[in-house]
Amino acid sequence: MTGMAQSILPGEAAGKVLACNEPISFWGGVDPATGRVIDVHHPLAGQSIAGRILVMPGTRGSCTGSGVLLDMVLNGHAPAALVFAEPEDVVTLGAMIGAAMFGRPLPVLRLTRDAFDALAQAETARITETEITADGLTIPVTPPATAALDLTPADRAMLDGTQGEATAQAMRILCAMAANQGATRLIDVTQGHIDGCIYASPANLTFAEKMADMGAKVCIPTTMNAISVDHANWRAQGVPPLFGGPAQRLADAYVRMGCQPTFTCSPYLLDTAPSEGEAIAWSESNAVIYANTVLGARTAKHPDFLDLCIAMTGRAPLAGVYLDGPRQARRIIDVDLPDSIDDAFWPLLGWLAGKAAPDRIPLLRGVAAARPTPENLKAVCAAFGTTSAAPMLHVEGVTPEAHCVAPDADHARITKADMVAGWTTLNDGPEAVELVAIGSPHASLIECRALADALGGRSTLVATIVTAGRAVMAEAKAEGTLARLEASGVQILPDLCWCSISEPVFPPGTRALMTNSGKYAHYGPGLSGRAVRFGGLSACAEAAVTGHATHALPPWLA
């Protein structure tokens, strides 16, 4: 007997074990139609997780992973079971929805580290509600936690159906997730942000329309993430109706439920951005990390589907970074700051910081002298979310809670050699590029101005596309920045972002692209099937007018 296992979601399964010590983002990392790992940076790249006993510490990356997992459950390409060593919310929520709303149970378990390590060595395993057996190994399974939630009379009324079956369903899902998180009560939140409106899979539409048809309505101000099409123009852009239709229906379902059609993955750029200490309920990994890190607001990294449940009830589990203790840095990372950096340093730093702290909140030291701007911090947070599961980070001398460090925090370092290695990894593509991709997350007004300045009125030689929120586009139009970009041949698209663009809006003839986004440099190869180059805005502008991206290191790394 080795260690223990706790059942998070009960069920039985048997199959071959697929184990890895590196977490993965199901969205952008796994193709739901096949179960194949498409994250080219992951050790399991190219392998299928369908029907396997998937053994990994946890997940990372996008909140949309819950929708990807639900789609895999519904289309028959899900793992046979999910086995984690750490608390995990995102795909667990997808499995909860599959069982609660569609009658498709999928076992989810959390193992002690010794049991996890032992199971990871096995070839095959069988899971029942009482034990795991594998190659002579027996691990006892304890029943799911049933945390006693201290519900208010209003909570109980919603749970009992006084506000309709949709709200009751939302409360049941919310209470189940609260139990999984170890919460003892729920708290009020002031606003929501929906990530599940991206058409990442048919399951997102199935869930949203089912809830909307049941009469679901949000009860707090709720913004919406970028969607998968330009809502007003997708037909004229040649998007196939088989994709554009469902993507638009998904967005419309959330609008029917009372969400605001903001369609941006940068809600912190809106005039409704929360203030320090404000309890909110956001999804979308970059937005969550920015809200916690830079604004000092408080939100867990809520999985898709749970975001709607919270927006419908105005209540969230009091757990994780809603509390003071879990917001402390548990790893101090000293950064060797190069001289004369440009804007490409910041997404590279975020990507490396996530790799250095994949499972905990870090404090970055040594970069305050570079005076990072909000745009720099936006780039850090977005890239950090691709390689770390943590919902925030701290930057000494910069972010509002950088003094919050756990007494037992350990130490790490990011050296210039690490930066060179990271730069090389993110620049795997050829020097010839056919596309420049800006706006992952959605570009700010300052970033639009900077690109226009870098182009300096020159005409682009290759397709150059900026994705931005409607509010930013309106500001850019009013001040003339939009006209400057368009005069250079830049296309500015609303509503969708690079992580959801598909052909033909994504130029079909592209073999390699260049981006200033650490997030898209990480996810782009798997999502687009193209080679990717990475660099700052000025380098992207040069690639736009020449079709060429040098493999030489930037001066600050050379």
C-alpha positions, 0 to 999 in steps of 0.5 A: 500500500502506498499513500492515499487517494481522495475521490474528487468526482467518483466513478470507475475506470481502467486503462493505460497510464499516461503520466507526466510531471509537467501540467498542461493547459487543456485549451491550446494544449489539447485538441478536443476532437482527437485528444491529441496534445498539441502544445509543442512545448509540452513533453507529451506533444503528439500523444493522445490522452483519450482513454488514458488514466492521465496522471499529472500534478495539475493543469495550468493556463486557460480557464477555457480548459473546462470547456475543452474537457467537457467537449472531450467527455461528450465526444468520447475523446476524454481521458478515462480518469484524471489523477492529480497531485495538487488541487485543480479546478479547471478541468474538474469543473468540466467533469462536474458539468459532464456528470451533473448536466449530461450524465457522463461521469469521469473519475477525478482523484487527488493523490498524496505525492508518494501515491502519485509518484508510484502510480506514475510508474505503472503501465496500467491501472484500474480505479473503483470508488474504493481503491486504485490498483496498478501493477501490484500497487494498491492505493485506497480511495477516500470518498469526496469531500463534503464541506459543510457550507455555511449558506445564507438564507438567500443562498438556500433559497436559490439552491431550493429553486425559488429563482428558477431551475437555472439558478438552482443548477448554478448554485448546485455547481457552485456549491460542489466547486466550493466543497472541492476548494475547501470553502466553508462559505460563499462571498458577494462579488461585484462583477463578472467576466465570462470566458466561456463565450469563446467557441473553443468546442461545441460543448461551450455552445451546448452548455450556454444554450441549455442554461439560456433556454432554462431562463438563466440571467446574470445578477451582477454587471458581467462583461464578456471575453473575446469571441471566436468571430467578428460578430458583425462581419464574419460572413463578409470575411468568408468564415464558413457558416458551420463555424461562424453560426455556432460561434455567433449563437454562443455569444448571443446566448450569453447576451440573452442571459444579460452579459454585456457584449464587450467581447474583449480579453482585456477587461482591465482596459474598460472603464469598469475595471475593479479597484484594489481589494474589490472581490470580483469573479473573472475568468480568462487567465491573463485577465485574472492574473492582471486583476490580482497582480496589478490592480490588487482586486481579488478573483480566483481563476474561475473555470469556464461555466463556473463564471456564469454560475457566479454571475447568476448568483453574485456569489463565489467560494471564499477560498484561494486568493480571495483570502489573504494567506494564499496571496503570499509569494511562496517563491522569490525569483531574482531577475538579472535585468539586462541593460537597455531592454525593449518591450520584448523583455516583459513577455519573455520574463513572464514566460520564464517566471511561469516556468520557474514557479509553475505551481506557486505565486512568485515575487520577481525582484530586480526589475523595478529599476526598468519602470514597467508600464501597465502595458509591460505588466499586461505582457508579463501577466499574459505570458506567465499564465501560459506556463504557471497555474498560479492566479497572480504574481508580485513584482517588488517595488511595482505591484501593490501587494509585493510585500506579501511574502510567505515566511518559508518562501524559497528562492530561484533566479532568472539569468541572462542565459535563461533569457537567451534559452527562452528566446530561442525556444519562442523563436523556432520559426524561419526568418521569412514571415507572412503574417504579423499578429498583434493583440494577444491579449487585446491591444491597448490604445498605447500599444496601437499608438506604438505600432503606428509610430514604429511603422512611421507611415510605411506600408506593410509587405505582409498581412499585419493584423491587430485585435482589439476591444471595441472600446479601444478601437473607438478611442483609436478611431477618435484620435486618428490612430486607427486611420494611421494604422489602416493607411499602412495596411494594418487590419484592426479586428474587433471581438475575436483575438489571436487565440480564437482566430481561424481561417480565412480570417487567419491568412491561409497562406501563412507558413510562419508568423511573428508576434509580440505576445509571449502568450501567442508565441507559446500557444500559436504553434499548436493553435495555428499549425504555423511556425512562430517568431517572437519580438518587440513591437518595433521588430514586429513593425520591421517584419511587417514592412520587410517580411523578414525577422532576423534570428539575431538576438536583440541587443539587450541579450546579445 
